[in-house]
Amino acid sequence: MNPWKRRHVAIEMAGAYYLLGRELIDTEIAEITSKIEQLLQTRHMASSAIEGFNATLRTYLYAKKGVNQGFLEIFKAWYNLRERRNGPRKGTSAYELLTGTCVNDWLTLLGFPP
């Protein structure tokens, strides 16, 4: 992901996290977190997948100067539900490969349509 796209995605994720936290009560935030955890319970990670996740997360940690658990859960969902733009699995997401379910919009899958 080029730096300009990465910055755009970081702003989008931070905005989504801010809006969700601002408009939802604690029980709804806990519900979102549990939905994310349920979606990703069947994941199978290799060390290369973990390294890729950490490399992507590192740029956001540097920009935000620290994050909380809620941000990490949303980041984890976005990372696993996003569509790959290049490589041999282009056009699919990690979640789609594991479950066979196509993901058009990651927030819609979590129950928050645009």
C-alpha positions in Angstrom: 0.0 0.0 0.0 1.5 3.3 -1.0 1.9 6.0 1.7 -0.9 8.2 0.4 -3.4 5.3 0.4 -2.2 4.2 3.8 -2.8 7.7 5.2 -6.3 7.7 3.7 -7.1 4.3 5.2 -5.7 5.4 8.6 -7.9 8.5 8.6 -10.9 6.4 7.5 -10.3 3.9 10.3 -9.7 6.5 13.0 -12.9 8.3 11.9 -14.9 5.1 12.0 -13.5 4.3 15.4 -14.3 7.8 16.7 -17.8 7.8 15.3 -18.6 4.3 16.6 -17.2 5.2 20.1 -19.1 8.6 20.1 -22.5 7.3 19.0 -22.6 4.0 20.7 -23.0 3.1 24.4 -20.6 0.8 26.1 -22.8 -2.2 25.6 -23.0 -1.7 21.9 -19.2 -1.3 21.7 -18.9 -4.6 23.6 -21.3 -6.1 21.1 -19.2 -5.0 18.1 -16.1 -6.3 19.8 -17.7 -9.7 20.4 -18.9 -9.8 16.8 -15.4 -9.1 15.5 -14.0 -11.9 17.8 -16.7 -14.3 16.6 -15.9 -13.6 13.0 -12.3 -14.3 13.5 -12.4 -17.2 15.9 -11.7 -19.7 13.1 -8.6 -18.0 11.9 -5.5 -20.0 11.2 -2.4 -17.8 11.2 1.1 -18.6 10.1 4.1 -16.5 11.2 4.2 -14.8 7.8 0.6 -13.7 8.3 1.4 -12.3 11.8 4.5 -10.5 10.4 2.3 -8.9 7.7 -0.3 -7.8 10.2 2.4 -6.3 12.5 4.0 -4.5 9.6 0.7 -2.9 8.7 -0.2 -2.1 12.3 3.2 -0.5 13.0 2.5 2.5 10.7 -0.8 3.2 12.6 0.9 2.8 16.0 3.6 5.3 14.9 0.9 7.8 13.8 -1.4 7.4 16.8 1.4 7.2 19.5 -0.5 4.4 21.2 -3.8 2.6 20.8 -6.4 0.9 23.0 -8.0 -2.5 22.7 -11.0 -1.2 20.9 -8.9 0.2 18.1 -6.9 -3.0 17.8 -10.2 -5.0 17.4 -11.4 -2.7 14.7 -8.0 -2.8 13.0 -8.0 -6.6 13.2 -11.4 -6.8 11.6 -10.5 -4.3 8.8 -7.2 -6.1 8.1 -8.8 -9.5 7.8 -12.0 -8.3 5.9 -10.3 -6.0 3.4 -9.9 -6.9 -0.2 -6.4 -7.5 -1.3 -5.3 -5.3 -4.2 -2.3 -7.3 -5.5 -0.7 -10.7 -5.3 -1.9 -14.1 -6.1 -5.1 -13.7 -4.0 -6.0 -10.3 -5.5 -9.7 -9.5 -5.1 -10.3 -11.7 -2.0 -10.0 -11.2 1.7 -8.5 -13.4 4.4 -11.9 -13.9 5.8 -13.3 -14.9 2.4 -10.6 -17.5 1.9 -11.3 -19.1 5.2 -15.1 -19.0 5.1 -16.0 -18.8 1.4 -18.2 -15.8 2.2 -17.7 -12.8 0.0 -17.1 -9.5 1.8 -18.2 -6.4 0.0 -17.9 -3.9 2.8 -16.3 -4.7 6.2 -18.5 -2.4 8.2 -21.7 -3.8 6.6 -20.6 -7.3 7.6 -20.2 -6.1 11.2 -23.8 -4.7 11.1 -23.1 -1.1 10.3 -24.1 -0.3 6.7 -22.9 2.9 5.1 
